[in-house]
C-alpha cells in the first residue's frame, strides 16, 4: 500500500517553475536527518485560472526529483477535488484531498442515522482517550446530532474515493478528507464520530483536515487564540490515535493542517506537540511560492521589479474579481493598499519589504500581501512575459523559494531541524 511518510509538506507551484527550489528544502531537512516528504498540490480552480492541466504538476515534480536525485517518496495531490472534478486528476495524481466541506449539515435519512447509532453503541457514554484530560461525554442524542451533521459528508467522501480506487487501485493512492473550509471547528466528539463513520464507509484515509478555531487567511499569520488552537490540535491528535486503534483506520493516519501558509504563531505549539507525542503531520502551504517568485523578481530590479509592480497595479484594478473566490480566507484592509502611483515609484527594497512576511519590518503590509496572494491570475494573463523573467532570474527566485520553505516553515514546524544560512541553501 502506498503509505504517506510521518512528516509531509504540501507545496503549491502555480506556474510549475519552482519544483527544484521547493525540493531543495526537503533535501536540506534530509541532510539534518529529518524526512519531510514533498506533496505538490494544485486545485482545479488554480488549473482553470492558470490555464494548466494536472499533468503539468506531475511532470514538474518528476523532473525535479530526477534532477536533484531525491530518493525518498514524493506525491502529487489532486487538491480539493469533488465528484465533478476528480476525473481530470486520475492520470497524474497519487494523493487525493477529498473536499466535502460543502456537504456538512446536509440531511441524512433517519434510517442512516439509526443504522450508525446501532453500529456504534460504544460512542454513547464516557469515552476515555489517552491525552485528553477528561473523558468525552457523549449521549445517544448527541451522537445522533453529530451524525446528522456529518454523515452525508462522509458518504460523499466515499462516493468520491470509490471511483479513484477503482481506476488506479486503492493500494496506489493516499486519501485525505478535508472538512476545514466550513464555519465552525469540529470538536473532539465530532471528530471521533466522523472517524467512526469514515471507517464504516471503508475509506482508508491517511490524513484528515479538520477545521480549527481562528482564521487561516491566505499568506498571513494565524488570527485567533493560540492557546485554544494548541489544545484543539493536541486533542485531535489524541482522538485520531484512539480511532486508529478502535476502528482499524490506517496506522499512519495523521492530522492535516491547511494553513493557508505562514501561520508562524502556531508553528511553535505544533512542533512542541509533535515532539511530545511522536505524531505525524501534513501541512499544506498554499500559494507561498508564487509570492516568493514576485519577491525574487522585485529583488532582481530592472525588468523584474517593473513586472512585479505591474502585477500589483493590475491586481489592484481587479481586486473585487480576484478576491471574490477567496472571500472567506482573506481579510484585506482596502485603505491600507498603496496606490498604483506609489508602487510604481517603489524601490526593490520597498516592494520586497511590503511583500515578504517579516512582521518585524515596518514596511510589511499584510493587505498588500493578501491581494497579491490571490492575484496570480494577473501573472497568468501576462503569459510568457512573466515566465521568461522567472527563467532569467532563476537563481534569485529559487533562493527565495527554498529559504522561505525551509527556514520559515520546515524549521518552525518539524522537530529536529535547525536554520540554515542563505549561502548554504
C-alpha positions in Angstrom: 0.0 0.0 0.0 1.3 3.5 -0.8 2.0 5.0 2.6 2.4 8.7 3.4 5.5 9.4 5.5 5.3 10.7 9.0 6.0 14.3 8.0 4.9 15.8 4.7 4.6 19.3 3.3 2.1 20.2 0.7 3.5 22.8 -1.7 1.9 24.8 -4.4 3.7 25.8 -7.6 1.3 27.9 -9.6 3.4 28.2 -12.7 5.4 24.9 -12.5 8.8 26.6 -12.4 9.9 26.1 -8.8 9.7 22.3 -8.1 13.5 22.0 -7.8 13.7 25.0 -5.4 10.9 23.5 -3.3 12.5 20.1 -3.3 15.8 21.6 -2.0 14.0 22.5 1.2 13.2 18.8 1.8 16.8 17.9 0.8 18.2 20.2 3.4 15.9 18.7 6.0 17.0 15.2 5.0 20.7 16.2 5.4 19.8 17.0 9.1 18.2 13.6 9.5 14.5 14.5 9.1 12.5 13.3 6.2 9.8 15.8 5.1 8.1 14.4 2.0 7.1 16.9 -0.6 3.5 16.8 -1.9 2.9 19.0 -4.9 -0.6 20.3 -5.0 -2.7 22.3 -7.3 -6.5 22.6 -7.2 -9.0 22.5 -10.1 -9.7 26.2 -9.5 -6.0 27.0 -9.8 -5.7 25.0 -13.0 -8.6 26.8 -14.5 -7.2 30.2 -13.5 -3.7 29.5 -14.9 -5.0 27.5 -17.9 -2.9 24.5 -17.0 -3.6 20.7 -16.8 -3.0 18.4 -13.8 -0.3 16.5 -15.8 1.9 19.7 -15.6 2.3 19.2 -11.8 3.4 15.6 -12.2 5.8 16.4 -15.0 7.4 19.2 -12.9 7.7 17.1 -9.8 9.2 14.1 -11.7 11.7 16.4 -13.4 12.8 18.0 -10.1 13.2 14.6 -8.5 15.4 13.3 -11.3 17.5 16.5 -11.5 18.2 16.5 -7.7 18.4 12.8 -7.1 15.7 12.7 -4.5 15.3 9.1 -3.4 12.6 9.4 -0.7 8.9 9.4 -1.6 7.1 12.3 -3.1 3.5 12.8 -4.2 1.2 14.8 -6.4 -2.0 16.0 -4.8 -5.4 16.4 -6.6 -6.2 19.3 -4.3 -9.7 19.9 -3.0 -11.3 17.6 -5.5 -15.0 16.9 -5.7 -17.1 14.4 -7.6 -17.4 16.7 -10.7 -13.7 17.5 -10.9 -11.8 14.3 -9.8 -11.8 12.8 -13.3 -9.1 15.1 -14.8 -6.7 14.2 -12.0 -6.8 10.4 -12.2 -3.9 10.0 -14.6 -1.4 12.2 -12.8 -2.1 12.1 -9.0 -1.5 9.7 -6.3 -2.7 11.9 -3.4 -6.3 13.0 -3.2 -7.6 15.7 -1.0 -11.3 14.9 -0.9 -13.2 18.1 -0.1 -16.6 17.5 1.4 -17.0 20.7 3.5 -20.0 21.8 1.4 -21.9 18.7 2.4 -21.5 19.3 6.2 -25.0 19.8 7.5 -26.8 18.2 4.6 -29.6 15.9 5.9 -29.2 12.2 6.2 -32.1 9.8 6.3 -33.5 8.7 9.7 -32.6 5.2 8.7 -29.0 6.0 8.0 -28.6 7.8 11.4 -30.3 4.9 13.2 -28.1 2.4 11.5 -25.0 4.4 12.6 -26.2 4.5 16.2 -26.9 0.8 16.2 -23.4 0.1 14.8 -21.8 2.2 17.4 -23.3 1.8 20.9 -19.8 2.4 22.3 -20.0 6.1 21.4 -22.8 6.7 23.9 -21.3 7.3 27.3 -18.0 8.4 28.7 -15.2 7.8 26.2 -11.7 7.8 27.8 -9.0 8.9 25.4 -5.3 9.0 26.3 -4.0 12.5 26.0 -7.4 14.2 26.8 -7.7 15.2 30.4 -11.4 14.3 30.9 -13.5 11.6 29.3 -15.6 12.7 26.3 -19.2 12.6 27.4 -21.5 11.6 24.5 -25.1 10.8 24.9 -27.0 8.8 22.3 -28.8 12.1 21.4 -25.5 13.9 20.9 -24.1 11.1 18.7 -27.3 11.3 16.6 -27.0 15.1 16.3 -23.3 14.8 15.2 -24.2 12.1 12.7 -27.0 14.1 11.2 -24.5 16.9 10.6 -21.6 14.9 9.2 -22.8 11.6 7.9 -23.8 12.9 4.5 -20.3 14.5 4.1 -18.6 11.2 4.9 -20.9 9.3 2.5 -20.0 11.8 -0.2 -16.3 11.3 0.6 -16.8 7.6 0.0 -18.6 8.3 -3.3 -15.6 10.3 -4.5 -13.0 7.8 -3.2 -14.5 4.7 -4.8 -14.1 5.7 -8.5 -10.5 6.8 -7.8 -9.7 3.4 -6.1 -11.4 1.6 -9.0 -9.4 3.4 -11.6 -5.9 3.2 -10.1 -6.2 0.8 -7.2 -6.6 1.5 -3.5 -3.1 0.4 -2.8 -1.7 3.1 -5.2 -3.3 6.2 -3.6 -3.2 8.3 -0.5 -6.6 9.7 0.6 -7.3 12.8 2.7 -10.7 14.0 3.7 -10.9 17.8 4.1 -13.5 19.4 6.3 -11.7 22.6 7.0 -13.5 25.1 4.7 -16.6 25.4 6.9 -17.8 27.8 9.5 -17.1 26.1 12.9 -14.3 23.9 14.2 -15.0 20.2 14.8 -15.0 19.3 18.5 -13.2 16.1 19.7 -16.6 14.3 20.0 -17.4 15.3 16.4 -14.1 14.2 15.1 -14.5 10.9 16.8 -17.9 10.3 15.3 -16.6 11.4 11.9 -13.7 9.0 12.0 -16.0 6.1 13.1 -18.2 6.9 10.1 -15.2 7.1 7.7 -14.2 3.6 8.9 -17.7 2.3 8.3 -17.6 3.6 4.7 -14.3 1.8 4.1 -12.3 4.8 3.2 -8.6 4.2 4.2 -7.7 7.8 4.8 -4.2 8.6 5.8 -4.8 12.3 6.7 -7.8 14.3 7.8 -8.0 18.1 7.6 -10.5 19.4 10.2 -11.4 23.0 10.9 -9.6 24.7 13.7 -10.6 27.8 15.8 -9.4 31.1 14.3 -8.9 32.5 10.9 -6.5 30.9 8.4 -6.2 33.7 5.9 -4.2 33.3 2.8 -0.5 34.1 3.1 -0.5 35.8 6.5 -0.3 34.8 10.2 -2.9 33.0 12.2 -5.6 35.2 13.7 -7.1 33.7 16.9 -6.4 32.3 20.3 -3.1 30.4 20.0 -3.7 28.6 23.3 -7.1 27.3 22.1 -5.6 26.2 18.8 -2.9 24.3 20.7 -5.5 22.5 22.8 -7.6 21.6 19.7 -4.5 20.4 17.9 -3.4 18.1 20.8 -7.0 16.8 21.3 -7.4 16.0 17.6 -4.1 14.0 17.7 -5.4 12.1 20.7 -8.7 11.3 19.0 -7.0 10.1 15.9 -4.7 7.8 17.8 -7.8 6.4 19.6 -9.8 6.0 16.4 -6.9 4.1 14.7 -7.0 1.5 17.4 -10.7 1.4 17.8 -11.9 1.4 14.2 -9.0 -0.1 12.3 -8.1 3.0 10.3 -4.6 3.2 8.8 -1.9 3.2 11.4 -0.3 6.2 9.9 -3.4 8.4 9.9 -2.4 11.9 10.9 -3.7 15.5 11.0 -3.5 17.7 8.0 -3.3 21.5 8.6 -4.4 23.5 5.7 -2.5 26.5 6.8 -3.1 29.0 4.0 0.6 29.5 4.5 2.7 31.3 7.1 0.8 30.6 10.3 4.0 31.4 12.2 2.4 31.9 15.6 1.0 28.4 15.8 4.1 26.6 14.3 5.8 26.6 17.7 2.9 24.9 19.5 2.6 22.4 16.6 6.3 21.5 16.9 6.0 21.2 20.7 3.1 18.7 20.4 4.8 16.7 17.7 7.9 16.4 19.9 5.8 15.3 22.9 3.5 12.8 21.1 5.6 11.5 18.2 2.6 12.1 16.0 2.9 12.7 12.2 1.7 15.8 10.4 0.8 17.0 6.9 0.9 20.8 6.4 -0.4 22.4 3.2 1.3 25.8 2.4 -0.9 27.1 -0.4 0.5 29.9 -2.6 3.6 31.0 -0.7 5.9 30.0 -3.6 4.1 32.3 -6.0 4.7 35.2 -3.7 8.4 34.3 -3.4 8.6 34.5 -7.2 7.4 38.1 -7.0 9.8 38.8 -4.2 12.7 37.4 -6.3 11.7 39.4 -9.3 11.5 42.6 -7.3 14.9 41.9 -5.7 16.4 41.5 -9.1 15.4 45.0 -10.0 15.1 46.3 -13.6 12.6 44.4 -15.6 11.8 42.1 -12.7 10.8 44.9 -10.4 8.9 46.6 -13.2 6.9 43.4 -13.8 6.3 42.9 -10.1 4.9 46.4 -9.8 2.7 45.9 -12.9 1.3 42.7 -11.4 0.2 44.6 -8.2 -1.2 47.5 -10.2 -3.3 45.2 -12.4 -4.4 43.2 -9.3 -5.5 46.4 -7.6 -7.6 47.3 -10.6 -9.2 43.9 -10.5 -9.3 43.4 -6.7 -13.1 42.7 -6.5 -12.9 40.0 -9.1 -9.7 38.4 -7.7 -10.9 38.5 -4.1 -14.4 37.1 -4.6 -13.5 33.4 -4.8 -11.3 33.8 -1.6 -13.6 36.0 0.4 -13.7 33.6 3.4 -10.0 33.3 3.7 -8.7 36.8 3.2 -9.1 39.9 5.3 -7.9 42.9 3.3 -8.0 46.5 4.6 -8.6 48.4 1.4 -7.4 51.7 3.0 -4.0 50.0 3.6 -3.4 49.2 -0.1 -0.9 51.5 -1.7 -1.9 53.3 -4.9 -0.6 52.4 -8.3 1.4 55.6 -8.4 3.1 54.8 -5.1 4.0 51.2 -6.1 5.4 52.3 -9.5 7.7 54.7 -7.5 8.9 52.0 -5.1 12.5 50.6 -5.0 13.2 46.9 -4.8 13.7 47.3 -1.1 10.2 48.9 -0.6 8.4 46.3 -2.7 10.1 43.3 -1.1 9.7 44.8 2.4 5.9 45.2 1.8 5.5 41.7 0.5 7.9 39.5 2.4 6.3 38.0 5.5 8.6 39.6 8.1 6.4 41.2 10.8 9.4 43.0 12.3 9.9 45.0 9.1 7.9 48.3 9.3 7.4 48.1 5.5 5.5 44.8 5.8 1.9 45.2 4.5 -0.4 42.2 5.1 -3.2 43.6 2.9 -0.7 44.1 0.1 0.5 40.5 0.5 -3.0 39.1 0.6 -4.1 40.9 -2.6 -1.0 39.6 -4.4 -1.6 36.1 -3.0 -4.9 35.9 -4.8 -3.7 37.9 -7.8 -1.8 35.1 -9.5 -4.4 35.3 -12.4 -2.7 38.5 -13.4 0.6 36.9 -13.9 -1.0 34.1 -15.8 -2.5 36.6 -18.2 0.9 38.1 -18.8 1.9 34.7 -20.1 5.5 34.3 -21.5 6.4 37.8 -20.3 6.1 36.6 -16.7 7.5 33.1 -17.3 10.5 34.3 -19.3 11.5 36.6 -16.4 11.3 33.7 -14.0 13.8 31.8 -16.2 16.1 34.9 -16.5 16.1 35.4 -12.7 16.0 31.7 -11.8 18.7 31.8 -9.1 17.4 34.7 -7.1 13.9 33.4 -7.3 14.9 29.9 -6.3 16.9 31.1 -3.3 13.9 32.9 -2.0 11.6 29.9 -2.6 14.0 27.5 -0.8 14.7 29.9 2.1 11.0 30.5 2.7 10.0 26.9 2.7 12.9 25.6 4.8 13.7 28.4 7.3 10.2 29.9 7.7 8.2 26.7 7.6 10.0 23.4 8.0 12.3 24.5 10.8 9.5 26.0 12.8 7.1 23.1 12.4 9.1 19.8 12.4 11.2 18.6 15.3 14.9 18.0 14.7 15.6 20.8 12.2 17.8 23.9 12.6 18.0 27.0 10.5 20.4 27.1 7.5 22.2 30.3 6.4 21.4 31.7 3.0 24.7 30.8 1.3 24.1 27.1 2.2 20.6 26.9 0.6 
